[in-house]
Structure formats: C-alpha cells, structure tokens
Amino acid sequence: VTERPDVVVVGGGAAGAVVASRLSADPSVRVLLLEAGPAPDRLGAFPARLLDAGTVQGADPDHPENWAFPAMLTPDRPYSIARGRILGGSTTINGGYFLRARHSDLERWARRGGAAWSPDRMLELYRRSETDLDFGESSIHGGSGPILVKRPPLDDAISAAFVAAANADGWASLADAAAENPPGVGAVPQNVAHGIRQNSALAYLLPVLHRPNLAVRGDIRVLRVLASAGRVTGVEVEREGVVETIASGLVVLCAGAFSSPHLLQVSGIGPADRLREAGVEVLLDAPGVGASFSDHPQIAVSWLPRPGAVDLDLPRIMAARLALRSSDESEQDLELLPMLKPTTALLGHAVSEHDGVDVLVSLLRARSRGSIALSSPDVRVAPDIRYHYLVDEDDRRRLRLGVRLAARLLGSAEFAPLTAGFADGLEPALATDSGLDEWIGRRIGTSVHASGSAPMGPATDTFAVVDPSGCVHGITGLRIADTSILPDAPTGGPSATAVLLGELVSDAIRTGP
Ligand SMILES: Cc1cc2nc3c(=O)[nH]c(=O)nc-3n(C[C@H](O)[C@H](O)[C@H](O)COP(=O)(O)OP(=O)(O)OC[C@H]3O[C@@H](n4cnc5c(N)ncnc54)[C@H](O)[C@@H]3O)c2cc1C
C-alpha cells in the first residue's frame, strides 16, 4: 500500500479518519493515510491525558500534540490557535461537544451544493456517523454508527445552578439539543463515553487497522501536493527529516481548516499574486483559498468558586448549553457553555483558590471573516492567520448581549451559594457599552471552529475552491474533506459536521465517476 496507493489521505483528523476507513472498506482500493503527528494503533497507545474527557489538556499551546498556530484575532490580540496533531486530529484534543449543524445551516449550504448537500442527505450522513446512546436509532438519530454520542447528566452543582438560573430567567429546558429546538437550555451531546473522549480515529480507524489495503502512517508530514498538466501526481512528504515523494493519482486533503488551504498555497494553488509574492510558482489561480474563513468569537466570563462548588473529579468539562437568538429575527446565534472546572484544572495544571471558572460565550453567526496566507514557500513556516474579530458593530453588540446574560445568570440567586463574584473586573465594565467593548477587546478568544477556508460552491463562483464532491475546481485527482470546504461555520461546534464531511466525500469517491 505504501509503495503504490490508489488514494493518499492527508491528515487523520475528524474527517480524514472517516475517509480512510470508508474508502478502505473496498478491498480493491489501496489507501494510505499520512498523519503529521503520532498514529497510536490501539486505545492504550493514545496519551491518557488526551483520552481523559474530564480535562482538555491538548488545548494547552505547549502541548506536544497541538499545532499551536500563531494568529491575530484583532490587531491587538495575538493568540495561539490550538489544533490536534495526532491521529483523530482536533477531535483528540477538543471539548468533546458533538452537535450537528442546524437546519438553517443545511439549507444555506444546499443552496450552493445542490442535491449532494440537501438537508435530507446530510441528516442521513449524520445518522450514519453516530450511535446515540440516549435516543438510539430514530428518524433523527443513528443507532449503529462509529461515534458514540451521549448527553451528560445535569446534576453537578454548577450545571444544576446554571439550568435553574436559566429557567428562572425565562429559558425553557430542552431534552435534545440535536433536535430543531427553539432557544433554551439543556445537556450538550458529547462524543464522550465511559469518561473517554471518543476521537474519530478511535471510532473509525482502530477497528479497521487490520485491513491489508489500509496503511496508516504517523510522524509523516506532507509538504506539498504535486501536480502536472492540471492533474495530481502525488505528494511530497517529510519522514524523519528526509524529503521524499509518494506517487498517487488521488489525494484527499483532510489537514484541517488551516493546513489544507496552506498546503494548497505552497503547492501553487491559491491567489496568484500572494503565491508569486511568496516565491511559489502558480499552478492554478484560486482566489478563494484562505481568503475568507469564519469561526466563532468567544469570550470567557470567569467567576470565582466558593470552596466546595467545583468537583474536580467529574469525568467531563461541561454539561449544559444555553442557545439563544440575539433578536427575534436572528438564528440561534449565541451560546453559553458553563465550564465545570477552573481553566487551570482543564489544562491539567495545579489549581489554586484564586482560579476562575468560565462561562464561555460564543457568537455562532459572526459577520467577521478571517484570512490565511502563506508566508514562505515552505509549509513548515507558519502561515499568516488573521481573524479580523470585532470589526463589525453587530458582532460587538451580540457579544455584549451574551456577556451581559452570562453575568445576569452568574449573579442570580441560584448561583449565589457557589460564587464569590467575577474573576476579572467585569462588574464595572458592564455599566456602559464602550466599557464592555473595551473589556471584551482585551479578552476576546475563539472557539477554534474555523470553517470555509477553501469553500464549496459552483465553478462559476471564482471564490469557490471545491465542488459539492470535494473536488478542487481545475485540478483533477485532488479533493478536500474537512471543515475548509464548508461555505461557513455551522451554528454550533463543527466536530460532528467535520465527521459528516468525511462521510460525504468518501461516499462521493466510492459512488462517483
Ligand atoms: C481545543 C479545541 C477544542 C474544540 N472543541 C470543540 C468542541 O467541543 N466541539 C466541536 O464541535 N468542535 C470543537 N473543536 C473543533 C473541532 O474539533 C474541529 O473543527 C474538527 O476536529 C475539524 O476537523 P478536521 O477534520 O477539519 O481537522 P482536524 O480534526 O484538525 O484534523 C486535521 C489533521 O490533519 C493533520 N495534518 C495537518 N497538516 C498535515 C500535514 N501537512 N501532513 C499530514 N497531516 C497533517 C493534523 O495533525 C490533524 O490530525 C475544537 C477544536 C480545538 C482545537
């Protein structure tokens, strides 16, 4: 397989693990998956600290299995962007919240993707990917897919207080966040079972590693996609410091929303001017590569727990989610997620009594758009990533609304037994919009849900990079299957949708011409 693969899958993350698993189900197709990070071959070979769903230690920028891309969220706010660098990709280091896109997302995307992206088909693919341990097989849930999905109990002190406070504030309790609910509060579905974060490699790849036509190789970084006369010929890789070429007529990029567009650019596929500036020979002028990605701006409202309020032994980091609309006309564009432990504990560090616990406020339909551009012909030099957060007044307005709601819930009678107040000067900032904008500006973060950096759309749209089957317009034999190809970020975490994209593109390869 490693000598003459029919397909090279680049990156074994949320979507790549799915693509390699599904394509290798046909014994006549030789599949080679290349992962830049380690490739554990059994459950026990994954670092225990990454399997532990009670922490999110891989999110620490210093963690070896985190790419930690430097980025600017605003001109004044440098930030380290976490991405998983290990089999399972970001699903191996993420928060484990596993929620499908909303119907309005699916309808919006279908306007660009047609029948292949119709809401009915997407629902079918979501169902195929999951085993819902709470609801089982039903018209909306899957009962036999690889990813185990479960909703956590809401009986810990923080979740119980949050739900009670939200109910008292007028928000209804919801049984199933995956259903097309009105705004409200409920348990967030998670790809967590038995205290273990069920990353996509555990779910999809480990059970099929015995296949003779599948080779999964870790610690191999793809440096470039090779193409000639408009057709892919293989990839250039680095293995133990040695650069070599692997020939293949089909390459599927699953390197994630930052690395896939970056790989395209260093391979000569991207905005021609930028490529030339960086000294890269242009194979295809594709202005949409890295031009306009979306993500979810996030702000942590941190509160100080009283002794006994936090249970550090809980096998989860979050449980409840409040989704709401910023106005009667809008989508459910705001989300509040109360964390269950101080950030220090979540990252695996020692906890002191002064450590705050966060309620994460995320703007799920931000207007801001980010850019990714190569800064060198060498992919090993980090790209220039700019988010352009907070330039839009409506984004700022909605973030203020979310922060004020979080502050109201934390200041409620239901929370009084748990909290000793806000952790970082929020109280005075709440008084004026300008004060709150300034407070948010100093603390703005991101959910790391980047999407749309090589978007799907018709060839007539110059900014569309791939077609509905993930084929790169203008290059034969090159596909992308990861959140890069979403037209924009879903109205919620993208992890379940990244897995779905693996299903969608592998299905298109299996059944296509
Ligand atoms: C800290 C953190 C918390 C998150 N929390 C949540 C959450 O709770 N819920 C949610 O829905 N979403 C969450 N996300 C986002 C979600 O995990 C990602 O959107 C999703 O995993 C993206 O899937 P992907 O397949 O596009 O990329 P990834 O899962 O990132 O996979 C990309 C893979 O490609 C590999 N790779 C990259 N470049 C190369 C190369 N040159 N050669 C070989 N391999 C390469 C990477 O090492 C990686 O394994 C979180 C993300 C992070 C980082």
The ligand as a MOL file (V3000), in Angstrom:
LIG
                    3D

  0  0  0     0  0            999 V3000
M  V30 BEGIN CTAB
M  V30 COUNTS 53 58 0 0 0
M  V30 BEGIN ATOM
M  V30 1 C -9.0100 22.8400 21.6470 0
M  V30 2 C -10.1710 22.6030 20.7160 0
M  V30 3 C -11.4480 22.4410 21.2440 0
M  V30 4 C -12.5230 22.2160 20.3870 0
M  V30 5 N -13.7340 21.9030 20.9330 0
M  V30 6 C -14.7300 21.5200 20.1180 0
M  V30 7 C -15.9520 21.0260 20.6600 0
M  V30 8 O -16.0940 20.8290 21.8810 0
M  V30 9 N -16.9600 20.7260 19.7900 0
M  V30 10 C -16.8230 20.8930 18.4350 0
M  V30 11 O -17.7860 20.6340 17.7080 0
M  V30 12 N -15.6710 21.3120 17.9060 0
M  V30 13 C -14.6130 21.5940 18.7060 0
M  V30 14 N -13.4170 21.9540 18.1610 0
M  V30 15 C -13.2970 21.9830 16.6930 0
M  V30 16 C -13.2640 20.5960 16.0550 0
M  V30 17 O -12.5040 19.6850 16.8250 0
M  V30 18 C -12.6790 20.7530 14.6490 0
M  V30 19 O -13.4800 21.6770 13.9460 0
M  V30 20 C -12.6460 19.4560 13.8670 0
M  V30 21 O -11.8700 18.4830 14.5300 0
M  V30 22 C -12.0560 19.7520 12.4940 0
M  V30 23 O -11.9080 18.5540 11.8060 0
M  V30 24 P -10.9650 18.4770 10.5360 0
M  V30 25 O -11.0320 17.0970 10.0410 0
M  V30 26 O -11.3220 19.6050 9.6400 0
M  V30 27 O -9.4800 18.8010 11.0900 0
M  V30 28 P -8.6710 18.1480 12.2760 0
M  V30 29 O -9.5400 17.3240 13.1480 0
M  V30 30 O -7.9120 19.2570 12.9330 0
M  V30 31 O -7.6440 17.1550 11.5650 0
M  V30 32 C -6.5690 17.5850 10.7580 0
M  V30 33 C -5.4680 16.5200 10.8220 0
M  V30 34 O -4.5360 16.7360 9.7800 0
M  V30 35 C -3.2200 16.5840 10.2850 0
M  V30 36 N -2.3170 17.3750 9.4370 0
M  V30 37 C -2.3100 18.7130 9.2940 0
M  V30 38 N -1.3640 19.0730 8.4070 0
M  V30 39 C -0.7840 17.9280 7.9650 0
M  V30 40 C 0.2440 17.6620 7.0530 0
M  V30 41 N 0.8760 18.6380 6.4040 0
M  V30 42 N 0.6260 16.3650 6.8410 0
M  V30 43 C -0.0070 15.3500 7.4930 0
M  V30 44 N -1.0080 15.5740 8.3910 0
M  V30 45 C -1.3900 16.8450 8.6120 0
M  V30 46 C -3.3280 17.1030 11.7040 0
M  V30 47 O -2.2490 16.6900 12.5160 0
M  V30 48 C -4.6720 16.5330 12.1190 0
M  V30 49 O -4.5560 15.2320 12.6250 0
M  V30 50 C -12.3270 22.2030 18.9820 0
M  V30 51 C -11.0460 22.3770 18.4480 0
M  V30 52 C -9.9710 22.5680 19.3000 0
M  V30 53 C -8.6110 22.7070 18.7080 0
M  V30 END ATOM
M  V30 BEGIN BOND
M  V30 1 1 1 2
M  V30 2 1 2 3
M  V30 3 2 2 52
M  V30 4 2 3 4
M  V30 5 1 4 5
M  V30 6 1 4 50
M  V30 7 2 5 6
M  V30 8 1 6 7
M  V30 9 1 6 13
M  V30 10 2 7 8
M  V30 11 1 7 9
M  V30 12 1 9 10
M  V30 13 2 10 11
M  V30 14 1 10 12
M  V30 15 2 12 13
M  V30 16 1 13 14
M  V30 17 1 14 15
M  V30 18 1 14 50
M  V30 19 1 15 16
M  V30 20 1 16 17
M  V30 21 1 16 18
M  V30 22 1 18 19
M  V30 23 1 18 20
M  V30 24 1 20 21
M  V30 25 1 20 22
M  V30 26 1 22 23
M  V30 27 1 23 24
M  V30 28 2 24 25
M  V30 29 1 24 26
M  V30 30 1 24 27
M  V30 31 1 27 28
M  V30 32 2 28 29
M  V30 33 1 28 30
M  V30 34 1 28 31
M  V30 35 1 31 32
M  V30 36 1 32 33
M  V30 37 1 33 34
M  V30 38 1 33 48
M  V30 39 1 34 35
M  V30 40 1 35 36
M  V30 41 1 35 46
M  V30 42 1 36 37
M  V30 43 1 36 45
M  V30 44 2 37 38
M  V30 45 1 38 39
M  V30 46 1 39 40
M  V30 47 2 39 45
M  V30 48 1 40 41
M  V30 49 2 40 42
M  V30 50 1 42 43
M  V30 51 2 43 44
M  V30 52 1 44 45
M  V30 53 1 46 47
M  V30 54 1 46 48
M  V30 55 1 48 49
M  V30 56 2 50 51
M  V30 57 1 51 52
M  V30 58 1 52 53
M  V30 END BOND
M  V30 END CTAB
M  END
